[in-house]
């Protein structure tokens, strides 16, 4: 809220709240001085309520050896059959709640708490993601299963197979072959998947344990925990060449083989600087980016007037990728403002600054400049 106040002095409360995504009602409630709650008088005892002595009698009966494992309703009916009425059974529940003596005593299944997976890859063959998708067969009700293993750093498909059924034995064979082909060493790789039957099978877990490969699983009903496999499936199924149906298992295998070849060697992936997965997997990205930048520099030197946004730069290649990156802690401590960005248009690259080093004053200055420019464009 102090950040909103400081920014509001420059661009107004409405724009400051909209920029920082803070509801104005929350900001005004923050400005309103807090008032102490009035001293309330103790609640008057109802004339029909049990006296302290009667409550002690009921508590003694509830905690007796005879009724310690019985419900208040059972105790009420038992005493009623014996000609005794201490109080209503609902009053017994109120006394137990006041004593914090009520809870669920049945053997009810409690949902376990699943840890949010956080996986980091800084080079190929550190984290793989695999999943199974359905391919439409020749007639309704017939589906083929496509198993795909993706390296999340290079986006390369390192293993796949098409089968008629989902079986743990097939997944075990697929992962073992991929690890052998990529020469995976012990304690080098983590394999991430969702919680399907084949993914959580004991035989698959034992095979990965023998190879020294760690396992990771998504949280139940959280599709965002496996984004790279889902993205690869979308690239395949939303393409113009994807058929509506496959006439047979052999036809599905042939089509998938051609697609995977194109995906690994020809598809320019936007998430890896428009390299092909095979280029990035082999570590050729830096050389290709350097060559691209030289071409752009030559073009800019020949006709700088054609680049109205400044000197162009080649697409950057990510140095690390995450599955569920941890949220960084942003410090708003007052520190001296950083020097402005170097001259250049939209194509120039600003200096890299870590989130922890960002100061509140720098953020305010940048937001204020952007808002001032926006207001000028609106009135021009």
C-alpha positions, -999 to +999 in steps of 0.1 A: +000+000+000+028+025+006+039+018-029+004+027-042+005+060-022+039+070-036+028+062-072-006+079-068+011+112-060+025+111-096-003+095-117-034+094-096-050+069-074-071+052-101-041+046-125-018+036-096-042+009-084-048-003-119-011-005-126-002-023-094-034-045-097-046-034-062-084-029-057-092+007-050-116-004-022-086-021-005-065+010-008-092+033+006-098+008+034-060+010+041-062+047+044-091+047+067-079+048+104-086+016+123-110+019+151-110-002+182-139-025+187-163-013+214-163-031+247-192-055+246-211-065+277-210-101+286-240-120+272-268-124+296-275-160+306-308-173+292-333-181+319-338-216+305-301-224+304-285-251+326-270-239+358-233-245+365-241-274+387-264-290+361-237-286+335-212-304+357-236-333+361-240-336+323-203-334+318-197-361+344-222-384+327-207-377+292-172-385+304-182-416+324-169-450+314-204-460+304-209-432+278-174-421+269-176-438+235-213-431+229-228-402+210-249-377+229-280-389+210-274-424+221-268-413+257-300-392+256-321-421+245-305-446+269-311-423+299-347-416+286-354-453+286-342-454+322-365-425+332-339-398+333-336-365+313-306-344+320-310-321+290-315-322+253-290-341+233-281-310+213-272-292+246-248-321+252-231-313+219-228-276+229-211-286+261-187-308+243-179-281+218-173-257+246-148-281+261-132-288+226-141-324+230-158-331+197-141-343+165-145-369+137-138-403+153-146-425+123-119-438+101-125-412+073-100-410+045-081-378+046-066-364+014-028-362+016-010-329+010+010-330-023+041-310-027+043-286-056+070-299-080+098-275-087+123-288-113+152-268-129+171-278-161+202-258-172+213-283-199+199-312-219+192-346-202+186-331-168+148-332-167+125-352-190+087-349-191+066-377-205+029-383-210+004-404-230-022-390-254-049-406-274-050-409-312-084-414-329-087-449-345-106-460-376-140-461-360-157-447-329-144-462-296-111-472-310-081-452-297-044-456-300-020-445-272+010-423-281+038-423-255+061-392-258+092-383-237+104-347-241+136-330-228+122-298-213+155-279-218+159-286-256+123-295-263+136-326-282+115-357-283+139-383-270+115-412-272+081-422-284+059-452-293+024-459-304+004-488-288-031-501-286-032-501-248-017-482-219+007-505-201+034-500-176+056-525-194+056-504-225+065-472-205+093-491-188+107-502-222+104-467-237+121-450-208+149-476-206+156-473-243+157-435-242+181-435-212+204-460-230+202-440-263+211-407-246+237-423-224+222-412-191+244-417-161+234-423-124+219-393-106+219-372-138+182-372-148+148-365-133+118-379-151+085-360-145+050-372-153+015-370-141-002-396-119-016-420-145-016-457-139+015-463-161+033-433-146+029-444-110+034-482-117+058-500-093+077-516-122+085-483-138+097-469-104+119-498-098+134-496-133+142-459-129+157-466-095+180-492-110+192-467-136+197-440-109+170-418-123+148-397-100+110-396-103+087-366-100+049-364-103+023-337-109-002-329-082-036-345-088-059-326-112-032-299-119-024-300-156+000-270-152+025-292-135+033-310-168+033-280-193+060-292-218+043-325-227+010-307-230+025-281-253+041-307-275+008-325-279-009-292-289+018-285-315+011-320-330-027-321-328-033-284-338-012-287-369-026-286-404-012-320-412-028-338-383-054-364-397-089-367-383-085-405-379-059-432-384-069-463-404-046-486-385-019-488-359+008-490-386-005-459-403-005-441-369+031-451-364+042-440-398+026-406-394+040-400-359+074-410-371+073-384-398+060-358-374+087-364-348+114-362-374+100-328-385+095-316-350+131-324-339+150-313-370+128-287-388+104-271-364+116-237-352+106-235-316+098-200-302+106-211-266+143-218-275+151-188-297+136-203-329+161-231-330+152-266-338+151-290-308+180-310-323+202-279-326+196-269-290+200-305-278+234-307-295+246-273-280+247-254-313+226-225-301+253-201-292+271-204-325+239-200-345+229-170-324+263-154-330+260-159-367+225-145-367+237-114-349+265-108-374+240-109-402+217-084-384+247-061-377+257-062-413+221-054-424+218-026-399+252-011-409+241-011-446+206+005-440+202+018-405+173+040-415+152+009-422+154-002-385+131+024-369+133+006-335+170+007-333+197-019-338+181-054-340+192-083-319+189-120-325+164-141-304+178-150-270+182-186-260+171-194-225+198-206-202+175-224-178+139-237-178+116-245-149+086-266-141+069-244-115+096-218-109+097-206-073+082-171-068+111-146-062+109-123-032+109-087-044+125-062-020+110-027-019+138-012+002+149+023-009+181+021-028+198+044-053+181+043-087+199+024-115+212+043-146+187+045-175+187+020-203+212+026-231+199+045-262+181+024-287+146+015-299+125-014-290+150-038-305+177-029-280+182-051-250+179-035-215+205-043-188+198-074-168+188-068-132+179-094-106+145-091-090+161-089-055+180-058-066+150-039-079+142-010-057+108+005-051+120+039-065+132+023-098+098+006-103+080+038-095+100+058-120+096+033-148+058+029-142+054+067-139+072+072-172+051+046-189+019+060-176+029+096-186+037+084-221+003+066-223-016+097-211+002+118-237-008+094-265-044+093-253-046+132-254-027+136-287 
